[in-house]
Amino acid sequence: DSKMRQRIREFVADGGTLLSGFKSFVCNEDVKVSHETLPEGMTDVFGVEYNQFVRPVGVTVNGCEADYFMELLKVTTAQSIYDYENCPWGDYSAFTKNTHKNGTAYYLGYIPNKEQLREIFRTVLTDAGVKIPAYQFPIIIKEGYADNKKLCFVMNFSKESNEYTVCGSCVDIRTEKQYNSGDRIELSPWGAVILSE
């Protein structure tokens, strides 16, 4: 709705970082599709506009195949990060970055694969100043305290073995094995270790 759109505009203008995906700002709260240039009311924020989308057949983006559909983004003030490849739509952008007042707005006009999406999130989060953890799923790390000692729970939520690299001196509270920074711990499928500093 227009109030939400205005709040998003203000968020970016005040220094926020926004990542928006395909089919954003296309219809109103009653699901009425806009007849305006898309993304409706946000073309200056994203620095792109479009009025066409197509189904990609054999189209790649940064070397990876695009799937389902893609918006044909025309860059106005944005920087194109990825363009469509191996197709007649090579003049259109697939992923863009735009500076709007004090903030940054990214627009993703296609459906990326899992690896590309991970790379896109890393780019946007780093730009926003968000610290990205060294480990992500399926390695989950939780910390807590018991008897004034810091505990680190390292869990492997996978049917595959994984490795965890120790960041400081610690001891496995179950086996009493000592570890130093840089030591590697083999995590069995669905396994876990509890480390104490």
C-alpha positions in Angstrom: 0.0 0.0 0.0 1.1 3.6 -0.4 1.8 4.1 3.3 4.1 1.1 3.4 5.8 2.2 0.1 6.4 5.6 1.7 7.9 4.1 4.8 10.3 2.0 2.6 11.2 5.1 0.6 12.1 6.9 3.9 14.0 3.9 5.2 16.3 4.0 2.2 16.5 7.8 2.1 17.6 7.8 5.7 20.5 5.4 5.0 18.9 2.0 5.0 19.9 -0.9 2.6 17.0 -2.5 0.8 17.0 -5.7 -1.3 13.8 -6.2 -3.3 13.0 -9.1 -5.6 11.0 -9.6 -8.8 7.3 -8.7 -8.8 7.8 -6.2 -6.0 5.7 -3.0 -6.2 3.5 -4.4 -9.0 0.1 -4.2 -7.4 -1.8 -2.5 -4.6 -3.2 -3.9 -1.4 -6.3 -5.1 -3.4 -4.0 -7.0 -5.8 -4.8 -4.7 -8.6 -1.9 -4.7 -11.0 -0.5 -1.3 -11.7 -0.6 0.3 -15.2 2.4 2.6 -14.2 6.0 1.9 -15.0 7.3 -0.7 -12.6 8.4 -1.0 -9.8 5.4 1.4 -9.2 6.4 4.5 -7.2 9.9 3.2 -6.6 11.7 3.7 -9.9 13.8 6.5 -8.5 14.7 4.5 -5.4 15.9 1.5 -7.4 17.2 3.4 -10.4 15.5 1.0 -12.7 12.2 0.6 -14.6 10.5 -2.1 -16.5 7.2 -2.9 -18.2 8.0 -6.4 -19.6 8.9 -9.8 -18.3 9.6 -13.0 -20.1 10.3 -16.7 -19.5 14.0 -17.3 -19.8 14.9 -20.2 -22.2 18.6 -20.8 -22.3 19.3 -17.5 -20.5 22.2 -17.3 -18.1 23.0 -14.7 -15.4 26.7 -14.5 -14.3 27.2 -18.0 -15.9 24.2 -19.7 -14.2 20.9 -20.6 -15.8 17.9 -18.3 -15.1 14.6 -20.1 -14.4 10.8 -19.4 -14.4 10.8 -15.7 -15.5 12.8 -12.6 -15.7 12.0 -8.9 -15.6 13.6 -6.8 -18.3 15.1 -4.1 -16.1 16.1 -0.8 -17.8 18.8 1.0 -15.8 18.2 4.7 -15.2 20.5 5.7 -12.4 21.4 2.2 -11.0 24.6 0.2 -11.5 24.0 -3.1 -13.2 25.7 -5.9 -11.2 24.4 -8.8 -13.4 23.1 -8.7 -17.0 21.1 -11.3 -18.9 23.4 -13.5 -21.1 23.0 -15.7 -24.2 19.7 -14.1 -25.2 18.3 -11.2 -27.2 17.7 -9.3 -23.9 21.4 -8.7 -23.1 20.8 -5.0 -22.9 18.6 -5.5 -19.8 19.9 -5.9 -16.3 19.1 -8.8 -14.0 20.5 -7.4 -10.7 21.1 -3.8 -9.9 22.4 -1.5 -7.1 21.3 2.2 -6.7 22.3 4.9 -4.3 19.2 6.8 -3.3 19.8 9.8 -1.0 21.7 8.3 2.0 20.8 4.7 1.3 21.2 1.8 -1.1 18.5 -0.1 -3.0 19.2 -3.4 -4.7 16.7 -4.9 -7.2 16.7 -8.5 -8.3 14.8 -9.1 -11.5 15.1 -12.9 -11.8 15.1 -16.1 -9.8 18.7 -17.0 -8.9 19.9 -20.4 -8.0 20.8 -21.2 -4.4 24.5 -20.3 -4.8 23.8 -17.1 -6.6 21.3 -16.1 -3.9 23.8 -16.8 -1.2 26.3 -14.6 -3.1 23.7 -11.8 -3.5 22.9 -11.9 0.2 26.6 -11.7 1.1 27.0 -8.6 -1.2 23.9 -6.8 0.3 24.6 -7.7 3.9 28.3 -6.7 3.6 27.2 -3.4 2.0 24.8 -2.9 4.9 27.5 -3.4 7.5 26.1 -6.7 8.8 28.7 -9.2 10.0 28.2 -12.5 8.3 28.9 -15.5 10.6 31.7 -17.8 9.6 29.4 -20.8 9.6 25.9 -21.2 8.2 23.4 -24.0 8.0 23.9 -27.0 8.3 26.5 -25.9 10.9 24.6 -24.2 13.7 26.5 -22.5 16.6 24.9 -21.4 19.8 26.6 -19.8 22.8 25.7 -19.7 26.4 27.1 -19.6 30.0 27.1 -22.1 32.8 29.0 -21.6 36.1 30.5 -18.4 34.6 32.0 -20.4 31.8 31.2 -19.6 28.2 29.9 -22.7 26.3 29.8 -23.1 22.6 27.4 -25.6 21.1 28.4 -26.7 17.6 25.8 -28.8 15.9 25.8 -30.4 12.4 22.3 -30.6 11.0 23.3 -32.7 8.1 23.5 -36.4 7.1 27.0 -35.6 5.9 30.1 -35.1 8.0 31.3 -31.5 8.4 34.3 -29.7 9.9 34.4 -26.9 12.4 37.6 -24.8 12.9 38.2 -23.8 16.5 38.6 -20.0 17.1 40.3 -20.0 20.5 41.5 -22.3 23.3 38.8 -24.6 24.6 37.9 -28.0 25.8 35.2 -30.5 24.7 33.2 -30.9 27.9 32.2 -34.5 27.1 35.6 -35.9 26.1 37.8 -33.3 27.9 40.0 -33.1 24.8 41.8 -29.7 24.6 41.7 -27.6 21.4 43.7 -24.6 20.3 42.8 -21.9 17.8 42.9 -23.3 14.2 42.3 -27.0 15.3 39.7 -28.7 13.3 36.9 -30.8 14.8 35.2 -33.5 12.6 31.4 -33.4 13.2 29.7 -36.6 12.4 26.3 -36.6 10.6 23.8 -35.1 13.0 26.6 -34.7 15.5 27.4 -32.0 18.1 30.2 -30.9 20.4 30.0 -28.7 23.4 33.1 -26.6 23.9 34.1 -24.6 27.1 36.6 -21.8 27.1 
